[in-house]
């Protein structure tokens, strides 16, 4: 059995950074990877340093006129 991951959601956070870099830092072009980070953060009860930025990213990709 592999050892537990020391920092959950690191892969997802790195995937977001790669996507944003590739897409001129336009979050709406990286919705899928942002949602994967959100899912990871929900699974680890937001106990990862990589989860701090997920709410800000979600606000940036939310369609105009949609409420929280």
C-alpha positions in Angstrom: 0.0 0.0 0.0 1.5 3.4 -0.9 2.2 5.9 1.8 -0.4 8.6 2.4 0.0 11.8 0.3 1.7 14.4 2.5 0.1 17.3 0.6 -3.3 16.5 -0.8 -4.5 18.4 -3.9 -0.9 19.3 -5.0 -1.4 17.6 -8.4 -4.6 19.5 -9.0 -3.1 22.8 -8.0 -0.2 22.2 -10.4 -2.6 21.3 -13.2 -4.4 24.6 -12.7 -1.1 26.5 -12.8 -0.2 24.7 -16.0 -3.6 25.4 -17.6 -3.6 29.0 -16.6 -0.1 29.5 -18.0 -1.1 27.8 -21.3 -4.2 30.0 -21.6 -2.9 33.5 -20.7 -4.2 33.2 -17.1 -7.8 33.2 -18.2 -9.6 31.1 -15.5 -12.7 30.5 -17.6 -10.5 28.4 -19.9 -9.5 26.1 -17.0 -12.9 25.3 -15.5 -12.5 21.6 -15.5 -9.2 21.6 -13.6 -10.5 24.2 -11.2 -13.5 21.9 -10.5 -11.1 19.0 -9.9 -9.3 21.0 -7.3 -12.6 21.9 -5.6 -13.5 18.2 -5.5 -10.2 17.3 -4.1 -10.5 20.0 -1.4 -14.0 18.8 -0.5 -12.6 15.3 -0.1 -9.8 16.3 2.2 -12.1 18.8 4.2 -10.0 21.7 2.9 -7.0 20.5 4.9 -4.5 21.3 2.1 -2.6 24.5 1.6 -3.6 24.3 -2.0 -7.3 24.8 -1.2 -7.0 28.4 0.0 -7.2 29.7 -3.6 -10.1 27.6 -4.9 -12.9 29.9 -3.8 -11.3 32.9 -5.6 -10.9 30.8 -8.7 -14.5 29.7 -8.6 -15.7 33.3 -8.3 -13.7 34.2 -11.4 -15.3 31.4 -13.5 -18.8 31.9 -12.3 -21.1 33.3 -15.1 -22.2 36.8 -14.6 -25.6 37.1 -12.9 -25.3 33.7 -11.1 -25.5 34.0 -7.3 -23.3 32.0 -4.9 
